[in-house]
């Protein structure tokens, strides 16, 4: 936890709900609120924030900003850039108002008066960073990236702590998906009663997490939550594990065991993959639900038990009923209050928020200084269909954090995903090392290629000699490097210049000198 605590030092509160980030025209960046009374400064900040691929929301004063934060639009704000010197309510006054409200939003303050006293006062009032006007684009970009990353990490750590303590409630499962919101609404209505809940959904959609949240939101929250995966128990042990057994009731029963129902007495019993229960166990489960009592193996009398049942399945129980493998009477006893969790492909609005949360958590756990995911990578992840749902996304992000060699994760860290999304296949081949791009591990290709080598060169191999074995001219090598870089970064000329380590004007001059302007389709508007 020491690494996490270090990263959390500038953050006082948890992060807000994230803005919708999805393909199909939806904004692909965090929503940033700018509060500044100077119209010139607002225009400059708006242009910079758009350039960073975030979505700016502009207000001309603190009162207007507070009013916006109270509206439906304000719920999607993720960070505030706040001018300290303003008429009426100034920046320090707004910081005080935000503190009174318990606002979790990270605030970056800026002013033309950069004295130490001003900095200290602003930080004590709750700001996470400080910029002096006129702020350089690079400085603001780093500040925004750090503020958003710290806020996301704070939120994820809070979730982890609440989950570990059994206090993760339905209110902590924020979503932007209408279908997921409908499931949350159903769960909230059921949480306060003892009605049996059946959670339906594909593997990896988070059914157990949902069940724990229902338990934490109900009157049994301080009592045990006992989870059982019915599909993972050997058929000959199901009855004993669920209902318990008496000493000597069967070979190997050397002592009395209470069973999962008694462990959950007073609390909630969660039966995952309930469709896998054997037929004889289904009969005993039906009796437990109807009579509130169980029959331990070898016991001469039933035992009263008080529990709330939440079950889950990734199968069509009605189809199992028709097939004769699941009892119809038990089905109707369980199906009183069904809640269906949509697969991730049907709630793609939540992908970017999940990605940021997973990145924050794994970066802290692995000790990596990863701060963000590039816009291209986020777009890639938002276009993939995720057959393995949230679990697959989580594992994919974990791998990308381990692979990351910089503070921003790009398409290069997702070669398997890129290879399956139209438009990214070549990027995956160009970007990924051979051991990652394909299952077979091949030795790295030599940099110098001789005439004896007859295989066609790959896109990421630079040929230093020509067909006759002579070293190629510098101009030809330079042109090939620029062509490759433009293709690799999909024509984003600002990124091309940055990766080549040259200025943008130098890049365009070289394109003209090498006759590559028409070939690459480069235009100064790409900047």
Long-range contacts (C-beta under 8 A, 24 or more apart in sequence): 3-364, 3-365, 3-367, 4-153, 4-157, 4-364, 4-365, 7-150, 7-153, 7-364, 8-150, 8-153, 8-154, 8-157, 10-128, 10-129, 10-150, 11-106, 11-128, 11-150, 11-151, 11-153, 11-154, 12-126, 13-102, 13-103, 13-104, 13-154, 14-104, 14-151, 14-154, 14-155, 14-158, 15-78, 15-104, 15-106, 15-151, 15-152, 15-153, 15-154, 15-155, 16-75, 16-77, 16-78, 16-104, 16-105, 16-151, 16-155, 17-75, 17-76, 17-174, 17-176, 17-353, 18-76, 18-78, 18-152, 18-174, 18-176, 18-352, 18-353, 18-356, 19-55, 19-76, 19-77, 19-78, 19-176, 20-76, 20-176, 20-349, 20-352, 21-349, 21-351, 21-352, 21-353, 21-378, 21-382, 22-348, 22-349, 22-351, 22-352, 22-382, 23-348, 23-379, 23-382, 23-383, 26-349, 27-55, 28-53, 28-352, 28-375, 28-378, 28-379, 28-382, 29-53, 29-54, 29-55, 29-375, 30-54, 30-55, 30-78, 30-79, 30-144, 30-148, 31-55, 31-57, 31-76, 31-77, 31-78, 32-56, 32-57, 32-77, 32-78, 32-79, 32-80, 32-81, 32-144, 33-57, 33-59, 33-65, 33-68, 33-69, 33-74, 33-77, 33-79, 33-80, 33-81, 33-105, 34-58, 34-59, 34-80, 34-81, 35-59, 35-61, 35-62, 35-64, 35-65, 35-80, 35-81, 35-82, 35-83, 35-86, 35-91, 35-94, 36-60, 36-81, 36-82, 36-83, 36-86, 36-110, 37-61, 37-83, 37-86, 37-87, 38-83, 41-83, 41-133, 44-134, 45-81, 45-140, 48-137, 48-140, 48-141, 49-81, 49-140, 49-144, 51-137, 52-137, 52-140, 52-141, 52-144, 53-375, 54-144, 61-86, 61-87, 61-88, 61-89, 62-86, 62-88, 62-89, 62-90, 62-91, 62-93, 62-94, 62-97, 63-88, 63-89, 65-94, 66-94, 66-97, 69-103, 69-105, 77-105, 78-105, 78-106, 78-148, 78-151, 79-105, 79-106, 79-107, 79-108, 79-144, 79-147, 79-148, 79-151, 80-105, 80-106, 80-107, 80-108, 81-108, 81-110, 81-140, 81-144, 82-107, 82-108, 82-109, 82-110, 82-127, 83-109, 83-110, 83-111, 84-109, 84-110, 84-111, 84-113, 84-118, 84-122, 85-111, 85-112, 85-113, 91-122, 92-121, 92-122, 92-125, 95-122, 95-125, 95-126, 95-127, 96-125, 98-126, 99-125, 99-126, 104-151, 104-154, 104-155, 105-151, 106-147, 106-148, 106-150, 106-151, 108-140, 108-143, 108-144, 108-147, 110-135, 145-371, 145-372, 145-407, 146-371, 148-356, 148-372, 149-360, 149-371, 149-372, 152-356, 152-357, 152-359, 152-360, 153-360, 153-361, 153-363, 153-364, 155-357, 155-360, 156-357, 156-360, 156-361, 157-361, 157-364, 159-357, 160-361, 162-216, 163-209, 163-212, 166-212, 166-215, 166-216, 166-221, 166-225, 167-216, 167-221, 168-209, 168-212, 168-213, 168-216, 169-213, 169-216, 169-217, 170-213, 170-214, 170-216, 170-217, 171-217, 172-213, 173-209, 173-210, 173-213, 174-353, 175-347, 175-349, 175-350, 176-349, 176-350, 176-353, 177-342, 177-346, 177-347, 177-348, 177-349, 177-350, 179-342, 179-346, 179-347, 180-341, 180-342, 180-347, 180-350, 183-210, 183-339, 183-340, 183-341, 183-342, 186-337, 186-339, 187-213, 187-214, 187-217, 187-339, 188-217, 190-214, 190-337, 190-339, 191-217, 191-218, 192-217, 192-218, 192-219, 193-218, 194-308, 195-336, 195-337, 196-289, 196-308, 196-309, 196-310, 196-311, 196-333, 196-334, 196-336, 196-337, 197-309, 197-310, 197-311, 197-337, 197-338, 197-339, 198-274, 198-311, 198-312, 198-313, 198-317, 198-334, 198-335, 198-336, 198-337, 198-338, 198-339, 199-310, 199-311, 199-312, 199-313, 199-338, 199-339, 199-340, 199-341, 200-312, 200-313, 200-314, 200-338, 200-339, 200-340, 200-341, 201-312, 201-314, 201-340, 201-341, 201-342, 201-343, 202-314, 202-341, 202-343, 202-389, 203-314, 203-388, 203-389, 203-391, 204-344, 204-388, 204-389, 204-390, 204-391, 204-392, 205-341, 205-342, 205-343, 205-344, 205-389, 205-390, 206-341, 206-389, 206-390, 206-391, 207-272, 207-312, 207-314, 207-341, 208-270, 208-272, 208-312, 210-339, 210-341, 211-268, 211-270, 211-272, 211-310, 211-312, 212-270, 214-268, 214-310, 215-267, 215-268, 215-270, 215-308, 215-310, 218-268, 218-308, 220-266, 220-267, 220-268, 220-308, 223-266, 223-267, 223-268, 224-263, 224-264, 224-265, 224-266, 224-267, 224-268, 225-264, 225-267, 225-268, 225-270, 226-260, 226-263, 226-264, 226-267, 226-268, 226-269, 226-270, 227-270, 227-272, 228-260, 228-269, 228-270, 228-271, 228-272, 229-272, 229-273, 230-271, 230-272, 230-273, 230-274, 230-275, 230-276, 230-277, 231-272, 231-273, 231-276, 232-273, 235-278, 238-277, 238-278, 238-281, 239-280, 239-281, 239-284, 239-297, 240-297, 242-281, 242-284, 242-285, 243-284, 243-288, 243-294, 243-295, 243-296, 243-297, 244-294, 244-296, 244-297, 244-299, 244-303, 245-296, 245-297, 245-298, 245-299, 246-296, 246-297, 246-298, 246-299, 247-298, 248-298, 249-296, 249-297, 249-298, 249-299, 250-297, 250-298, 253-297, 253-298, 258-296, 259-294, 259-296, 261-288, 261-294, 261-305, 261-307, 262-294, 262-303, 262-305, 264-305, 264-307, 265-305, 265-306, 265-307, 266-306, 266-307, 267-307, 267-308, 268-307, 268-308, 268-309, 268-310, 269-307, 269-308, 269-309, 269-310, 270-310, 270-311, 270-312, 271-309, 271-310, 271-311, 271-312, 272-311, 272-312, 273-312, 273-313, 273-314, 273-315, 274-311, 274-312, 274-313, 274-317, 274-334, 275-313, 275-315, 275-317, 275-320, 275-326, 277-326, 279-325, 279-327, 282-326, 282-327, 282-330, 283-327, 285-330, 286-327, 286-329, 286-330, 286-333, 289-333, 289-334, 290-333, 309-334, 343-386, 343-389, 344-386, 344-389, 344-390, 344-392, 344-393, 345-385, 345-386, 345-387, 348-382, 351-381, 351-382, 351-386, 351-393, 352-378, 352-381, 352-382, 354-390, 354-393, 354-394, 355-381, 355-393, 355-397, 358-393, 358-394, 358-397, 358-398, 359-397, 359-400, 359-401, 359-409, 362-397, 362-398, 362-401, 362-402, 363-401, 366-401, 366-402, 368-401, 368-402, 368-404, 369-407, 370-401, 370-404, 370-407, 370-408, 370-409, 371-407, 371-408, 372-407, 372-408, 372-409, 373-408, 373-409, 373-410, 374-408, 374-409, 374-410, 374-411, 376-410, 376-411, 376-490, 377-409, 377-410, 377-411, 377-413, 377-414, 380-411, 380-414, 380-417, 380-418, 380-421, 380-424, 381-414, 381-417, 383-421, 384-417, 384-420, 384-421, 403-436, 426-459, 426-487, 427-488, 427-490, 429-458, 429-459, 430-459, 430-460, 430-484, 430-487, 430-488, 431-488, 459-484, 459-487, 460-484, 475-514, 478-510, 478-514, 479-514, 479-516, 482-507, 482-510, 482-511, 482-514, 482-516, 482-520, 483-516, 483-519, 483-520, 486-520, 486-522, 491-520, 491-521, 491-522, 491-526, 492-526, 493-522, 493-526, 493-527, 494-526, 494-527
